[in-house]
Amino acid sequence: MFTSQRKKHLLDLLSREGRIVAKSISESLGVSEDTIRRDLRELAKEGLLRRVHGGALPLTPPLVMFADRHGIEPGAKEEIGRAAAALVQPGQVVCIDGGTTCLQMVRQLPHDLQATVVTHSPSIAVELVGHPQIEVIIIGGKLFRHSVVAMGSSTLEQIAGIRADQYFMGVCSLHPRAGVTALDFDEAGVKRAFSRAAAETVVLASPDKLDKTSPFEIVPLREVSRIVVHHSCAPELVAPYASEGIDITLA
């Protein structure tokens, strides 16, 4: 098999199975692991996959600024936000993440809802000004301009004092094996702290976030209670999460 054919085979396999294990592929193709590792390094340099120990995973989505993310999957995000808003019960204390999908969620909350929302997102807090019966608690810290959220040691300290019913998490990447991951180390830590401060973690995943990985783990799948995805997502993309016992809400 020529190098170009082998690389195409590797990309096809990654698309079908969501990961590449160098040892298994070398055995199936009858070539050395070094050859497969070299192919993977070259494909990674071309921006076609992400190298990890022992193989490769799908390419991490690009880091896009908050203002630019409004134009990505706007219809799907609105429907996911509506489905997520319906999960909030009167009287609950809920933590709501930053990001465009969570912003759509708070826009769908009933005007007369009585609840407490904890957020480190100024955008989320401002959006809730018009909800007179929602008490808004703003977590402070250093502004992370990419996502327009607070981060840092003081942010983590404040989150540690919270005991919430639900945490609605916006994600960069969601993968059946890698779990929930983020592009920024500190942002992953804040999301993890929110997740562990809540009885249930609900992940809001627009179609562009599924079957993707990023460098920094937020939480493994076993710590996710529910995933809200758009109804247009292919069933085979959603099935692995349901098989882990995670509740799936189709928006």
Backbone as numpy.savetxt, mean C-alpha at the origin, in Angstrom:
# Nx Ny Nz CAx CAy CAz Cx Cy Cz
19.18 -21.62 -25.35 18.33 -20.42 -25.35 19.21 -19.18 -25.35
18.95 -18.27 -26.30 19.73 -17.04 -26.36 19.40 -16.14 -25.16
20.31 -15.20 -24.89 20.13 -14.29 -23.76 18.81 -13.53 -23.85
18.49 -13.01 -25.05 17.26 -12.24 -25.22 16.03 -13.09 -24.97
16.08 -14.37 -25.39 14.96 -15.27 -25.14 14.83 -15.59 -23.65
15.97 -15.75 -23.00 15.97 -16.06 -21.58 15.40 -14.90 -20.77
15.78 -13.69 -21.13 15.27 -12.51 -20.42 13.77 -12.36 -20.62
13.29 -12.61 -21.82 11.85 -12.54 -22.08 11.12 -13.58 -21.24
11.72 -14.77 -21.14 11.12 -15.83 -20.33 11.05 -15.40 -18.87
12.10 -14.75 -18.38 12.12 -14.30 -16.99 11.04 -13.26 -16.73
10.87 -12.32 -17.65 9.85 -11.28 -17.48 8.45 -11.86 -17.56
8.25 -12.81 -18.46 6.95 -13.48 -18.57 6.63 -14.23 -17.28
7.63 -14.91 -16.73 7.45 -15.66 -15.49 7.13 -14.71 -14.33
7.82 -13.59 -14.27 7.58 -12.61 -13.22 6.16 -12.07 -13.30
5.69 -11.83 -14.52 4.34 -11.32 -14.71 3.29 -12.34 -14.26
3.55 -13.62 -14.52 2.58 -14.68 -14.18 2.60 -15.02 -12.70
3.79 -15.14 -12.11 3.92 -15.70 -10.77 4.24 -14.67 -9.70
4.62 -13.47 -10.10 4.86 -12.42 -9.11 6.22 -12.45 -8.46
7.08 -13.40 -8.82 8.45 -13.43 -8.30 9.29 -14.38 -9.13
10.60 -14.24 -9.00 11.55 -15.14 -9.66 12.51 -15.66 -8.60
12.69 -16.96 -8.54 13.69 -17.59 -7.66 14.81 -18.09 -8.56
15.98 -17.49 -8.42 17.09 -17.76 -9.33 17.46 -19.25 -9.38
17.50 -19.91 -8.23 17.90 -21.32 -8.19 16.93 -22.19 -8.98
15.63 -21.97 -8.78 14.62 -22.78 -9.47 14.68 -22.56 -10.98
14.85 -21.31 -11.39 14.89 -21.01 -12.82 16.14 -21.60 -13.46
17.27 -21.52 -12.76 18.50 -22.07 -13.33 18.36 -23.57 -13.56
17.69 -24.25 -12.63 17.50 -25.69 -12.79 16.54 -26.00 -13.93
15.47 -25.23 -14.04 14.49 -25.51 -15.09 15.03 -25.21 -16.48
15.92 -24.22 -16.59 16.48 -23.84 -17.89 17.80 -24.54 -18.19
18.37 -25.20 -17.19 19.63 -25.89 -17.41 20.82 -24.96 -17.56
20.78 -23.83 -16.85 21.91 -22.89 -16.87 22.33 -22.62 -15.43
23.47 -21.96 -15.26 23.96 -21.70 -13.91 23.17 -20.58 -13.23
23.22 -20.60 -11.90 22.59 -19.50 -11.14 23.26 -18.18 -11.46
24.57 -18.21 -11.69 25.28 -16.97 -12.03 24.73 -16.35 -13.31
24.38 -17.20 -14.26 23.81 -16.69 -15.52 22.47 -16.00 -15.27
21.63 -16.65 -14.46 20.33 -16.06 -14.16 20.50 -14.76 -13.37
21.42 -14.77 -12.40 21.66 -13.54 -11.62 22.14 -12.41 -12.52
22.99 -12.74 -13.50 23.46 -11.70 -14.43 22.31 -11.16 -15.26
21.43 -12.04 -15.71 20.25 -11.60 -16.47 19.38 -10.67 -15.62
19.20 -11.05 -14.36 18.36 -10.25 -13.47 18.99 -8.89 -13.19
20.31 -8.87 -13.01 20.98 -7.58 -12.80 20.80 -6.66 -14.00
20.93 -7.22 -15.18 20.78 -6.42 -16.40 19.34 -5.93 -16.57
18.37 -6.78 -16.26 16.97 -6.38 -16.35 16.64 -5.31 -15.31
17.27 -5.42 -14.14 17.06 -4.41 -13.11 17.62 -3.07 -13.54
18.80 -3.07 -14.18 19.40 -1.83 -14.68 18.53 -1.17 -15.75
17.78 -2.01 -16.48 16.87 -1.48 -17.51 15.55 -1.00 -16.91
15.40 -1.18 -15.59 14.18 -0.73 -14.92 12.99 -1.63 -15.13
13.24 -2.94 -15.34 12.15 -3.86 -15.66 11.75 -4.76 -14.49
12.56 -4.78 -13.43 12.23 -5.57 -12.25 13.08 -5.07 -11.09
12.82 -5.62 -9.89 13.60 -5.25 -8.71 14.31 -6.47 -8.16
15.63 -6.39 -8.07 16.42 -7.50 -7.55 16.25 -7.62 -6.03
16.08 -8.84 -5.56 16.08 -9.14 -4.13 16.95 -10.36 -3.92
17.25 -10.65 -2.66 18.09 -11.81 -2.36 17.45 -13.08 -2.91
18.18 -13.76 -3.76 17.72 -15.03 -4.31 16.90 -14.94 -5.56
16.61 -13.72 -6.04 15.80 -13.62 -7.25 15.35 -12.21 -7.55
14.05 -12.05 -7.86 13.53 -10.73 -8.23 12.04 -10.66 -7.95
11.55 -9.41 -7.80 10.14 -9.12 -7.60 9.73 -8.05 -8.59
8.41 -7.85 -8.76 7.95 -6.81 -9.70 8.50 -5.44 -9.35
8.61 -4.63 -10.35 9.19 -3.30 -10.20 8.39 -2.44 -9.23
9.11 -1.75 -8.36 8.50 -0.80 -7.45 7.86 0.34 -8.24
6.63 0.79 -7.88 6.04 1.93 -8.57 6.86 3.19 -8.33
6.83 4.15 -9.24 7.64 5.35 -9.08 7.15 6.23 -7.95
8.08 7.01 -7.38 7.74 7.97 -6.34 7.12 9.20 -7.00
5.83 9.41 -6.78 5.10 10.51 -7.41 4.62 11.47 -6.34
4.81 12.76 -6.57 4.40 13.75 -5.59 2.88 13.75 -5.42
2.44 14.17 -4.21 1.03 14.13 -3.83 0.15 14.85 -4.85
0.55 16.05 -5.28 -0.27 16.85 -6.20 -0.46 16.14 -7.53
0.55 15.35 -7.94 0.47 14.67 -9.23 -0.32 13.37 -9.15
-0.51 12.84 -7.93 -1.20 11.55 -7.80 -2.70 11.66 -7.95
-3.25 12.87 -7.88 -4.71 13.03 -8.04 -5.19 12.53 -9.40
-4.32 12.60 -10.41 -4.73 12.20 -11.75 -4.57 10.73 -12.05
-4.07 9.95 -11.08 -3.85 8.51 -11.28 -5.07 7.74 -10.76
-5.73 7.01 -11.66 -6.90 6.18 -11.29 -7.94 6.96 -10.49
-8.36 8.16 -10.91 -9.27 8.95 -10.07 -10.63 8.29 -9.83
-11.19 7.64 -10.87 -12.49 6.99 -10.70 -12.44 5.84 -9.73
-11.40 5.00 -9.85 -11.24 3.85 -8.95 -11.02 4.32 -7.52
-10.23 5.37 -7.34 -9.97 5.87 -5.99 -11.24 6.40 -5.33
-12.08 7.05 -6.12 -13.33 7.56 -5.57 -14.23 6.41 -5.10
-14.32 5.36 -5.89 -15.17 4.23 -5.51 -14.58 3.47 -4.33
-13.26 3.32 -4.29 -12.61 2.69 -3.13 -12.86 3.53 -1.88
-12.74 4.85 -2.03 -13.00 5.74 -0.91 -14.41 5.63 -0.38
-15.39 5.50 -1.28 -16.79 5.37 -0.87 -17.00 4.06 -0.09
-16.40 2.97 -0.58 -16.54 1.68 0.10 -15.86 1.70 1.46
-14.72 2.37 1.55 -14.01 2.47 2.83 -14.79 3.31 3.83
-15.38 4.41 3.36 -16.15 5.28 4.25 -17.32 4.53 4.87
-17.88 3.60 4.13 -19.03 2.83 4.63 -18.64 1.89 5.77
-17.36 1.65 5.96 -16.89 0.76 7.02 -16.78 1.46 8.38
-16.83 2.78 8.37 -16.71 3.54 9.62 -18.06 3.54 10.33
-18.05 3.12 11.59 -19.29 3.05 12.37 -19.37 4.23 13.34
-20.61 4.71 13.63 -20.77 5.82 14.58 -20.11 5.51 15.92
-19.44 6.50 16.45 -18.80 6.36 17.75 -17.38 5.80 17.72
-16.93 5.37 16.55 -15.60 4.79 16.47 -14.49 5.85 16.53
-13.32 5.38 16.95 -12.09 6.15 16.81 -11.32 5.51 15.66
-11.07 6.27 14.60 -10.39 5.72 13.43 -9.17 6.58 13.07
-8.11 5.92 12.68 -6.93 6.59 12.15 -7.02 6.55 10.63
-6.79 7.69 10.00 -6.87 7.77 8.55 -5.55 8.30 8.02
-4.98 7.57 7.09 -3.69 7.87 6.49 -3.78 9.09 5.57
-2.63 9.56 5.13 -2.62 10.57 4.08 -2.75 9.91 2.72
-2.67 10.69 1.66 -2.75 10.14 0.32 -4.07 10.43 -0.36
-4.07 10.28 -1.67 -5.23 10.67 -2.47 -6.42 9.73 -2.30
-6.18 8.43 -2.09 -7.30 7.51 -1.91 -7.98 7.75 -0.56
-7.20 8.01 0.47 -7.79 8.32 1.79 -8.51 9.66 1.75
-8.02 10.59 0.95 -8.72 11.87 0.79 -10.09 11.66 0.18
-10.18 10.77 -0.80 -11.48 10.42 -1.38 -12.37 9.77 -0.34
-11.79 8.99 0.55 -12.57 8.33 1.59 -13.26 9.34 2.49
-12.51 10.33 3.01 -13.12 11.27 3.96 -14.16 12.15 3.26
-14.02 12.35 1.97 -15.03 13.11 1.23 -16.36 12.38 1.15
-16.32 11.05 1.36 -17.53 10.24 1.28 -18.16 9.97 2.65
-17.54 10.41 3.73 -18.11 10.18 5.05 -19.41 10.97 5.21
-20.43 10.36 5.84 -21.71 11.07 6.03 -21.52 12.36 6.81
-22.25 13.39 6.41 -22.10 14.70 7.05 -22.47 14.67 8.52
-23.38 13.77 8.90 -23.84 13.71 10.29 -23.14 12.62 11.10
-22.08 12.03 10.56 -21.37 10.97 11.27 -20.73 11.50 12.55
-20.95 10.78 13.64 -20.31 11.10 14.91 -19.18 10.11 15.13
-17.95 10.60 15.13 -16.79 9.74 15.27 -15.58 10.59 15.62
-14.46 9.93 15.88 -13.20 10.63 16.10 -12.21 10.16 15.04
-11.60 11.10 14.35 -10.61 10.79 13.32 -9.24 11.29 13.78
-8.28 10.39 13.77 -6.89 10.73 14.08 -6.11 10.66 12.77
-5.39 11.72 12.45 -4.65 11.74 11.19 -3.38 12.56 11.33
-2.38 12.22 10.55 -1.15 13.02 10.48 -1.10 13.79 9.16
-2.26 13.86 8.49 -2.37 14.52 7.20 -3.14 15.84 7.32
-2.51 16.98 7.08 -3.24 18.25 7.08 -4.37 18.26 6.07
-4.18 17.61 4.93 -5.21 17.57 3.89 -6.47 16.87 4.39
-6.28 15.76 5.09 -7.42 15.02 5.65 -8.12 15.87 6.71
-7.35 16.51 7.58 -7.92 17.32 8.66 -8.77 18.46 8.10
-8.24 19.15 7.10 -8.97 20.29 6.51 -10.25 19.80 5.83
-10.19 18.64 5.19 -11.36 18.11 4.51 -12.49 17.82 5.50
-12.17 17.57 6.76 -13.17 17.21 7.76 -13.72 18.41 8.52
-13.26 19.59 8.19 -13.75 20.80 8.88 -15.27 20.92 8.77
-15.82 20.51 7.65 -17.26 20.62 7.43 -18.09 19.52 8.06
-17.47 18.63 8.84 -18.20 17.56 9.53 -18.27 17.92 11.02
-19.34 18.57 11.45 -19.39 19.12 12.81 -19.34 18.09 13.93
-19.73 16.84 13.64 -19.76 15.83 14.70 -18.55 14.89 14.68
-17.59 15.20 13.82 -16.36 14.42 13.81 -15.29 15.20 14.55
-14.80 14.63 15.63 -13.68 15.24 16.34 -12.39 14.87 15.61
-11.60 15.86 15.27 -10.39 15.63 14.50 -9.17 15.85 15.38
-8.34 14.83 15.50 -7.09 14.92 16.25 -5.94 14.88 15.24
-5.14 15.93 15.21 -4.05 16.04 14.25 -2.74 15.65 14.91
-2.09 14.65 14.35 -0.77 14.24 14.80 0.27 15.11 14.09
1.17 15.70 14.87 2.14 16.62 14.29 3.51 15.99 14.09
4.40 16.79 13.54 5.77 16.34 13.27 6.36 17.13 12.13
7.42 16.62 11.56 8.06 17.26 10.41 7.30 16.92 9.14
7.02 17.93 8.32 6.24 17.70 7.10 7.06 16.93 6.06
6.48 15.82 5.61 7.05 15.04 4.50 6.31 15.48 3.25
6.96 16.29 2.44 6.28 16.96 1.33 5.76 16.01 0.26
6.42 14.89 0.08 5.97 13.96 -0.94 4.51 13.54 -0.74
4.16 13.21 0.52 2.81 12.74 0.81 1.98 13.76 1.59
2.58 14.90 1.93 1.94 15.95 2.73 1.40 15.36 4.03
2.30 14.73 4.78 1.96 14.16 6.09 3.09 14.49 7.07
2.77 14.40 8.36 3.78 14.60 9.39 4.53 13.30 9.65
5.83 13.43 9.90 6.65 12.27 10.21 7.71 12.66 11.22
8.39 11.65 11.78 9.47 11.90 12.71 9.22 11.27 14.07
10.18 11.45 14.98 10.10 10.81 16.29 8.90 11.31 17.10
8.58 12.60 17.01 7.44 13.12 17.77 6.13 12.55 17.23
6.06 12.31 15.93 4.88 11.69 15.31 4.67 10.29 15.89
5.74 9.52 15.96 5.65 8.16 16.49 5.26 8.16 17.96
5.77 9.11 18.73 5.43 9.20 20.15 3.94 9.47 20.35
3.38 10.36 19.54 1.96 10.67 19.65 1.09 9.49 19.25
1.48 8.79 18.21 0.71 7.63 17.76 0.70 6.54 18.83
1.80 6.42 19.56 1.92 5.38 20.58 0.87 5.51 21.69
0.30 6.69 21.86 -0.71 6.90 22.89 -2.13 6.70 22.42
-2.32 6.17 21.21 -3.65 6.01 20.62 -4.09 4.55 20.67
-5.38 4.33 20.91 -5.98 2.99 20.81 -7.22 3.14 19.95
-7.09 2.88 18.68 -8.17 3.12 17.72 -8.89 1.82 17.35
-10.08 1.99 16.79 -10.84 0.83 16.31 -10.33 0.35 14.96
-10.10 1.30 14.04 -9.65 0.95 12.70 -8.58 1.93 12.22
-7.68 1.43 11.39 -6.71 2.27 10.71 -6.89 2.07 9.21
-7.18 3.14 8.50 -7.33 3.08 7.05 -6.01 3.52 6.41
-5.32 2.57 5.83 -3.98 2.78 5.31 -3.96 2.92 3.79
-3.34 4.00 3.32 -3.04 4.11 1.90 -1.67 3.49 1.67
-1.49 2.80 0.55 -0.24 2.06 0.35 0.44 2.43 -0.97
1.74 2.20 -0.98 2.52 2.31 -2.22 2.46 0.99 -2.99
2.56 -0.11 -2.24 2.69 -1.42 -2.86 2.07 -2.50 -1.99
1.44 -3.47 -2.66 0.83 -4.61 -1.96 1.14 -5.86 -2.77
1.74 -6.85 -2.10 2.19 -8.05 -2.80 1.89 -9.28 -1.94
1.45 -10.39 -2.56 1.08 -11.57 -1.77 2.21 -12.13 -0.91
3.45 -11.95 -1.34 4.58 -12.50 -0.57 5.32 -11.43 0.21
5.48 -10.26 -0.38 6.24 -9.20 0.29 5.39 -8.43 1.29
4.07 -8.57 1.23 3.19 -7.87 2.16 2.97 -6.42 1.74
2.82 -5.55 2.74 2.56 -4.13 2.49 3.89 -3.39 2.63
4.29 -2.67 1.59 5.60 -2.02 1.59 5.49 -0.57 1.13
6.54 0.20 1.44 6.57 1.63 1.12 7.89 2.01 0.47
7.89 3.15 -0.19 9.09 3.64 -0.86 10.02 4.39 0.09
9.48 4.88 1.20 10.28 5.68 2.13 10.37 4.97 3.48
11.58 4.89 4.04 11.82 4.18 5.29 11.01 4.77 6.44
11.06 6.09 6.60 10.36 6.73 7.72 8.85 6.66 7.56
8.36 6.81 6.34 6.92 6.71 6.12 6.42 5.30 6.45
7.21 4.30 6.12 6.84 2.92 6.47 6.71 2.77 7.99
7.60 3.42 8.74 7.56 3.34 10.19 6.33 3.99 10.78
5.91 5.11 10.22 4.70 5.80 10.71 3.46 4.96 10.42
3.38 4.41 9.22 2.23 3.57 8.88 2.19 2.33 9.78
3.34 1.77 10.06 3.39 0.60 10.94 2.92 0.95 12.34
3.32 2.11 12.82 2.89 2.55 14.16 1.38 2.73 14.21
0.79 3.34 13.19 -0.67 3.49 13.13 -1.34 2.12 13.12
-0.81 1.21 12.33 -1.40 -0.12 12.22 -1.44 -0.82 13.57
-0.37 -0.68 14.33 -0.29 -1.37 15.62 -1.02 -0.63 16.73
-1.47 0.60 16.43 -2.28 1.35 17.39 -3.76 1.09 17.21
-4.14 0.31 16.19 -5.55 0.07 15.88 -5.88 -1.41 16.00
-7.13 -1.69 16.34 -7.58 -3.08 16.45 -7.63 -3.75 15.08
-7.94 -2.98 14.04 -8.01 -3.52 12.68 -7.31 -2.57 11.71
-6.60 -3.16 10.76 -5.97 -2.38 9.70 -6.67 -2.66 8.38
-7.17 -1.61 7.76 -7.86 -1.72 6.47 -6.98 -1.05 5.42
-6.58 -1.81 4.42 -5.71 -1.30 3.37 -6.54 -0.87 2.16
-6.34 0.36 1.73 -7.01 0.89 0.54 -6.03 0.78 -0.63
-6.33 -0.10 -1.57 -5.37 -0.38 -2.65 -6.00 -0.12 -4.01
-5.59 0.97 -4.65 -6.04 1.23 -6.02 -5.35 0.24 -6.95
-5.90 0.00 -8.15 -5.37 -1.05 -9.03 -3.89 -0.95 -9.33
-3.34 0.27 -9.37 -1.92 0.43 -9.71 -0.99 0.01 -8.59
-1.53 -0.30 -7.40 -0.69 -0.66 -6.25 -0.60 -2.17 -6.05
-1.45 -2.95 -6.70 -1.49 -4.39 -6.49 -0.34 -5.10 -7.20
0.13 -6.17 -6.55 1.20 -7.01 -7.11 2.48 -6.22 -7.35
2.74 -5.25 -6.47 3.95 -4.43 -6.55 4.70 -4.53 -5.22
5.98 -4.25 -5.26 6.78 -4.23 -4.04 7.61 -2.96 -3.97
7.90 -2.53 -2.75 8.77 -1.40 -2.50 9.82 -1.83 -1.48
10.85 -1.04 -1.26 11.99 -1.52 -0.46 11.72 -1.72 1.04
10.72 -1.01 1.62 10.60 -1.00 3.07 9.27 -1.59 3.54
9.36 -2.64 4.36 8.15 -3.31 4.85 7.39 -2.44 5.83
6.08 -2.37 5.66 5.21 -1.73 6.64 4.72 -2.80 7.61
3.91 -3.71 7.12 3.46 -4.85 7.93 3.33 -6.07 7.03
3.46 -7.28 7.58 3.16 -8.48 6.81 1.66 -8.63 6.63
1.25 -9.46 5.73 -0.17 -9.63 5.44 -0.96 -10.10 6.66
-0.34 -10.85 7.55 -1.08 -11.38 8.71 -1.58 -10.26 9.62
-1.05 -9.05 9.50 -1.50 -7.93 10.32 -2.54 -7.07 9.61
-2.98 -7.49 8.44 -4.01 -6.77 7.69 -5.35 -7.47 7.90
-6.36 -6.71 8.28 -7.70 -7.28 8.51 -8.54 -7.31 7.24
-8.44 -6.24 6.45 -9.29 -6.09 5.28 -8.55 -5.30 4.20
-8.84 -5.63 2.95 -8.32 -4.88 1.81 -9.50 -4.40 0.98
-9.52 -3.11 0.67 -10.55 -2.54 -0.19 -9.93 -2.33 -1.56
-10.46 -3.03 -2.56 -9.94 -2.94 -3.93 -11.08 -2.62 -4.89
-10.70 -2.18 -6.07 -11.70 -1.84 -7.08 -12.22 -3.09 -7.76
-13.49 -3.08 -8.14 -14.10 -4.26 -8.76 -13.47 -4.63 -10.10
-12.73 -3.70 -10.71 -12.12 -3.98 -12.00 -10.86 -4.83 -11.89
-10.34 -5.02 -10.66 -9.12 -5.80 -10.48 -9.36 -7.26 -10.89
-8.40 -7.83 -11.57 -8.51 -9.23 -12.00 -8.63 -10.14 -10.78
-9.54 -11.11 -10.81 -9.73 -12.00 -9.65 -8.45 -12.68 -9.19
-7.56 -13.02 -10.14 -6.33 -13.71 -9.76 -5.37 -12.82 -8.97
-5.54 -11.49 -9.10 -4.72 -10.57 -8.31 -5.21 -10.48 -6.86
-6.51 -10.68 -6.68 -7.12 -10.54 -5.36 -7.13 -11.86 -4.58
-7.22 -12.97 -5.29 -7.36 -14.28 -4.66 -6.30 -14.61 -3.62
-5.01 -14.30 -3.85 -3.99 -14.67 -2.85 -4.23 -14.03 -1.48
-4.82 -12.83 -1.45 -5.07 -12.16 -0.18 -6.24 -12.80 0.54
-7.27 -13.16 -0.21 -8.42 -13.85 0.39 -8.00 -15.19 0.96
-7.07 -15.87 0.28 -6.61 -17.18 0.76 -5.84 -17.07 2.08
-5.36 -15.88 2.39 -4.67 -15.64 3.66 -5.63 -15.31 4.79
-6.93 -15.33 4.49 -7.94 -15.05 5.50 -8.27 -13.57 5.65
-7.81 -12.75 4.71 -8.08 -11.31 4.75 -9.44 -11.05 4.11
-10.26 -10.25 4.78 -11.54 -9.86 4.19 -11.30 -8.93 3.00
-12.03 -9.16 1.93 -11.90 -8.35 0.71 -13.19 -7.59 0.48
-13.08 -6.28 0.31 -14.23 -5.45 -0.06 -14.00 -4.95 -1.49
-14.92 -5.31 -2.38 -14.84 -4.84 -3.76 -15.63 -3.55 -3.89
-14.96 -2.50 -4.31 -15.61 -1.20 -4.44 -16.23 -1.06 -5.83
